[in-house]
Amino acid sequence: MNYKRKAMTFIVGVQQTALSVTLAITYFDPMSAIPPAILIVWTTVFGTLIATVWKNRTKETKKIPVDII
């Protein structure tokens, strides 16, 4: 797997969420920035968990078992 692609996807997701907070505060009621702010926390926590899982995977765990197919 391409690790740079995974990292870029995570970074772009966080940036888009931060942009949504900025746009919500600028063009709407400041209370409308609460859901994107919560999403920033969720994205950071979930991204960290996924990175940990990907880091701990070995070549054997990346293969799909034949009996599942």
MIPALO-548417 format. One record per residue: y, z, x of N, C-alpha, C, O, CB in turn; residue in one letter; residue number from 1. Coordinates in Angstrom, 2 decimals. Atoms other than C-alpha are relative to their C-alpha. Glycine has a CB too. Layout:
((Y,Z,X),(Y,Z,X),(Y,Z,X),(Y,Z,X),(Y,Z,X),'A',NUM)
...
This chain:
((-1.19,0.00,0.84),(0.00,0.00,0.00),(1.25,0.00,0.88),(1.24,0.49,2.01),(0.00,1.22,-0.95),'M',1)
((-1.24,0.09,-0.74),(3.53,-0.64,1.08),(0.82,1.26,-0.27),(1.37,1.44,-1.36),(0.78,-1.27,-0.39),'N',2)
((-0.68,-1.28,0.18),(5.12,2.77,1.65),(1.51,-0.15,-0.14),(2.15,0.64,-0.83),(-0.31,0.92,1.15),'Y',3)
((-1.44,0.22,0.14),(8.64,1.39,2.01),(0.34,-0.39,-1.43),(1.39,0.00,-1.94),(0.49,-1.08,0.97),'K',4)
((-0.23,0.40,1.39),(8.35,-0.16,-1.45),(-0.03,1.21,-0.92),(0.78,1.31,-1.83),(-1.04,-1.04,-0.44),'R',5)
((0.09,-1.21,0.83),(7.30,3.17,-2.96),(1.24,0.86,0.19),(1.80,1.37,-0.78),(-1.26,0.80,0.35),'K',6)
((-1.18,-0.82,-0.27),(10.16,5.02,-1.26),(1.24,-0.63,-0.63),(2.07,0.08,-1.19),(0.20,0.17,1.51),'A',7)
((-1.16,0.68,0.57),(12.67,2.40,-2.38),(0.02,0.16,-1.53),(1.08,0.34,-2.12),(-0.01,-1.50,0.38),'M',8)
((0.08,-0.17,1.45),(11.45,2.65,-5.98),(0.48,1.39,-0.39),(1.22,1.53,-1.37),(-1.44,-0.23,-0.50),'T',9)
((-0.42,-1.37,0.29),(11.94,6.42,-5.93),(1.50,0.16,0.18),(2.17,0.77,-0.65),(-0.76,0.99,0.90),'F',10)
((-1.43,-0.15,-0.28),(15.40,6.20,-4.38),(0.84,-0.71,-1.06),(1.84,-0.17,-1.52),(0.34,-0.56,1.39),'I',11)
((-0.74,0.74,1.02),(16.58,3.55,-6.85),(-0.05,0.75,-1.33),(0.95,0.79,-2.05),(-0.58,-1.42,-0.16),'V',12)
((0.11,-0.78,1.24),(15.28,5.67,-9.75),(0.96,1.17,-0.03),(1.60,1.43,-1.05),(-1.41,0.50,-0.20),'G',13)
((-0.92,-1.14,-0.08),(17.28,8.69,-8.60),(1.43,-0.49,-0.08),(2.26,0.13,-0.74),(-0.23,0.81,1.30),'V',14)
((-1.37,0.53,0.03),(20.39,6.58,-8.04),(0.38,-0.45,-1.41),(1.51,-0.22,-1.85),(0.14,-1.16,0.98),'Q',15)
((-0.30,0.45,1.36),(20.15,5.05,-11.51),(0.24,1.19,-0.93),(1.10,1.14,-1.81),(-1.14,-0.87,-0.55),'Q',16)
((-0.18,-1.19,0.82),(19.82,8.49,-13.06),(1.35,0.66,0.30),(2.04,1.10,-0.62),(-1.14,1.00,0.25),'T',17)
((-1.30,-0.55,-0.37),(22.85,9.75,-11.13),(1.13,-0.86,-0.56),(2.16,-0.34,-0.99),(0.13,0.11,1.53),'A',18)
((-0.99,0.90,0.58),(24.79,6.69,-12.27),(0.15,0.25,-1.50),(1.26,0.20,-2.03),(-0.39,-1.48,0.25),'L',19)
((-0.09,-0.25,1.44),(23.92,7.47,-15.89),(0.78,1.28,-0.29),(1.47,1.36,-1.30),(-1.41,0.09,-0.61),'S',20)
((-0.80,-1.22,0.17),(25.39,10.97,-15.48),(1.48,-0.33,0.16),(2.30,0.11,-0.64),(-0.43,1.10,1.02),'V',21)
((-1.40,0.37,-0.25),(28.59,9.51,-14.05),(0.58,-0.80,-1.16),(1.70,-0.54,-1.59),(0.11,-0.80,1.30),'T',22)
((-0.49,0.81,1.13),(28.91,6.94,-16.83),(0.14,0.83,-1.27),(1.08,0.63,-2.04),(-0.95,-1.18,-0.25),'L',23)
((-0.08,-0.85,1.19),(28.20,9.54,-19.51),(1.24,0.89,0.03),(1.91,1.06,-0.98),(-1.26,0.88,-0.12),'A',24)
((-1.18,-0.86,-0.12),(30.92,11.84,-18.19),(1.29,-0.82,-0.12),(2.26,-0.37,-0.73),(-0.01,0.77,1.35),'I',25)
((-1.20,0.84,-0.02),(33.41,8.99,-17.73),(0.32,-0.59,-1.37),(1.47,-0.57,-1.79),(-0.16,-1.11,1.00),'T',26)
((-0.27,0.78,1.21),(33.00,7.10,-21.01),(-0.39,0.70,-1.30),(-0.03,0.23,-2.38),(-0.72,-1.28,0.08),'Y',27)
((0.44,-0.69,1.22),(31.45,9.59,-23.45),(0.33,1.48,0.10),(0.96,1.93,1.06),(-1.51,-0.21,-0.23),'F',28)
((-0.15,-1.45,-0.01),(31.49,13.24,-24.32),(-0.78,0.58,1.18),(-1.91,0.15,1.42),(-0.48,0.62,-1.36),'D',29)
((0.73,-0.57,-1.14),(30.55,15.35,-21.27),(-1.37,0.58,-0.36),(-2.25,0.67,0.49),(0.84,1.08,0.63),'P',30)
((1.30,-0.51,0.41),(27.69,16.82,-23.30),(-1.07,-1.09,0.05),(-2.26,-0.80,0.14),(0.08,0.58,-1.42),'M',31)
((0.97,1.09,-0.07),(26.07,13.39,-23.24),(-0.59,-0.17,1.40),(-1.52,-0.94,1.59),(0.65,-1.30,-0.44),'S',32)
((0.54,0.06,-1.36),(25.48,13.88,-19.50),(-1.15,0.97,0.20),(-1.79,0.96,1.26),(1.10,0.30,1.00),'A',33)
((1.08,-0.99,-0.16),(22.97,16.68,-20.12),(-1.39,-0.67,0.12),(-2.13,-0.33,1.04),(0.00,0.97,-1.19),'I',34)
((1.33,0.62,-0.17),(19.88,14.46,-20.72),(-0.19,-0.71,1.35),(-1.24,-0.55,1.97),(-0.23,-1.00,-1.12),'P',35)
((0.20,0.60,-1.33),(20.46,12.37,-17.57),(-0.05,1.04,1.12),(-0.76,0.86,2.10),(1.10,-0.99,0.29),'P',36)
((0.04,-1.05,-1.02),(21.11,15.54,-15.58),(-1.38,0.65,0.05),(-1.90,0.95,1.13),(1.07,1.07,-0.27),'A',37)
((1.36,-0.53,0.04),(17.77,16.93,-16.73),(-0.97,-1.00,0.61),(-1.91,-0.62,1.31),(-0.42,0.33,-1.47),'I',38)
((0.86,1.04,-0.56),(16.19,13.61,-15.81),(0.08,-0.05,1.52),(-0.91,-0.39,2.17),(0.37,-1.35,-0.59),'L',39)
((-0.12,-0.05,-1.46),(17.54,13.93,-12.26),(-0.95,1.05,0.55),(-1.66,0.80,1.53),(1.46,0.32,0.43),'I',40)
((0.90,-1.06,-0.45),(15.66,17.21,-11.88),(-1.45,-0.45,-0.15),(-2.26,-0.27,0.76),(0.25,1.32,-0.78),'V',41)
((1.37,0.47,0.25),(12.52,15.72,-13.44),(-0.41,-1.06,1.02),(-1.51,-1.01,1.56),(-0.12,-0.56,-1.43),'W',42)
((0.31,1.08,-0.95),(12.68,12.63,-11.21),(-0.25,0.56,1.40),(-1.17,0.12,2.09),(1.15,-1.02,0.03),'T',43)
((0.16,-0.59,-1.33),(13.08,14.73,-8.08),(-1.32,0.77,0.11),(-2.05,0.61,1.09),(1.17,0.93,0.31),'T',44)
((1.23,-0.79,-0.03),(10.23,17.10,-8.93),(-1.22,-0.92,-0.09),(-2.15,-0.79,0.70),(-0.02,1.03,-1.16),'V',45)
((1.13,0.90,0.19),(7.89,14.35,-10.15),(-0.19,-0.90,1.23),(-1.33,-1.14,1.64),(0.19,-0.85,-1.26),'F',46)
((0.09,0.84,-1.20),(8.69,12.13,-7.16),(-0.58,0.76,1.18),(-1.35,0.20,1.97),(1.36,-0.53,0.36),'G',47)
((0.56,-0.83,-1.07),(7.91,14.98,-4.78),(-1.49,0.20,-0.19),(-2.27,0.13,0.76),(0.72,1.36,0.07),'T',48)
((1.43,-0.18,0.28),(4.59,15.62,-6.49),(-0.79,-1.28,0.27),(-1.86,-1.24,0.88),(-0.21,0.43,-1.45),'L',49)
((0.68,1.27,-0.23),(3.65,11.94,-6.42),(-0.09,-0.30,1.50),(-1.12,-0.77,1.98),(0.73,-1.14,-0.73),'I',50)
((0.02,0.23,-1.45),(4.61,11.68,-2.73),(-1.06,0.87,0.66),(-1.73,0.43,1.59),(1.39,0.30,0.61),'A',51)
((1.02,-0.89,-0.55),(2.38,14.67,-1.98),(-1.40,-0.53,-0.30),(-2.27,-0.51,0.57),(0.15,1.42,-0.56),'T',52)
((1.31,0.55,0.35),(-0.54,13.12,-3.84),(-0.29,-1.24,0.83),(-1.40,-1.39,1.34),(-0.06,-0.34,-1.51),'V',53)
((0.21,1.22,-0.78),(-0.07,9.77,-2.09),(-0.26,0.33,1.46),(-1.08,-0.33,2.11),(1.22,-0.93,-0.13),'W',54)
((0.17,-0.37,-1.40),(0.18,11.49,1.29),(-1.41,0.52,0.26),(-1.98,0.27,1.32),(1.04,1.05,0.40),'K',55)
((1.32,-0.62,-0.17),(-3.11,13.35,0.76),(-1.17,-0.93,-0.31),(-2.32,-0.55,-0.12),(-0.09,1.21,-0.86),'N',56)
((1.08,0.94,0.32),(-5.08,10.29,-0.34),(-0.58,-0.59,1.28),(0.16,-0.91,2.22),(0.50,-1.13,-0.93),'R',57)
((0.67,0.64,-1.12),(-7.63,8.92,2.09),(-0.46,-1.38,-0.43),(-0.31,-1.74,-1.60),(-1.19,0.86,0.50),'T',58)
((0.47,1.33,0.35),(-9.10,5.45,2.23),(-1.14,0.07,-1.00),(-1.29,-0.83,-1.83),(-0.43,-0.76,1.25),'K',59)
((1.11,-0.13,0.93),(-12.17,6.69,0.37),(0.47,0.27,-1.43),(-0.13,-0.22,-2.38),(-0.94,1.11,0.45),'E',60)
((-0.49,-0.31,1.34),(-10.13,8.03,-2.55),(0.80,-1.15,-0.60),(1.03,-1.18,-1.81),(0.84,1.26,0.02),'T',61)
((-0.75,1.14,0.51),(-8.15,4.80,-2.84),(-0.90,-1.03,-0.67),(-0.44,-1.82,-1.50),(0.77,-0.66,1.11),'K',62)
((0.93,0.96,0.57),(-11.27,2.82,-3.73),(-0.39,0.42,-1.41),(-0.56,1.60,-1.69),(-1.24,-0.13,0.88),'K',63)
((0.42,-0.26,1.37),(-12.22,2.54,-7.39),(-1.53,0.06,-0.01),(-2.18,-0.88,0.44),(0.54,-1.10,-1.00),'I',64)
((1.46,-0.08,0.06),(-15.77,3.77,-7.97),(-0.57,-1.11,-0.90),(0.03,-1.47,-1.91),(-0.45,1.38,-0.52),'P',65)
((0.60,1.11,0.73),(-18.09,1.03,-9.20),(-0.47,0.44,-1.38),(-0.43,-0.36,-2.32),(-1.18,-0.57,0.79),'V',66)
((0.52,-0.44,1.28),(-19.51,3.15,-12.02),(1.09,0.18,-1.06),(0.76,0.29,-2.24),(-0.75,1.29,0.18),'D',67)
((-1.08,-0.12,0.98),(-16.07,3.49,-13.68),(0.29,-1.35,-0.63),(0.67,-1.42,-1.80),(1.28,0.56,0.67),'I',68)
((-0.33,1.34,0.48),(-15.62,-0.27,-14.04),(-0.97,-0.46,-1.06),(-0.84,-1.56,-1.58),(0.02,-1.00,1.14),'I',69)
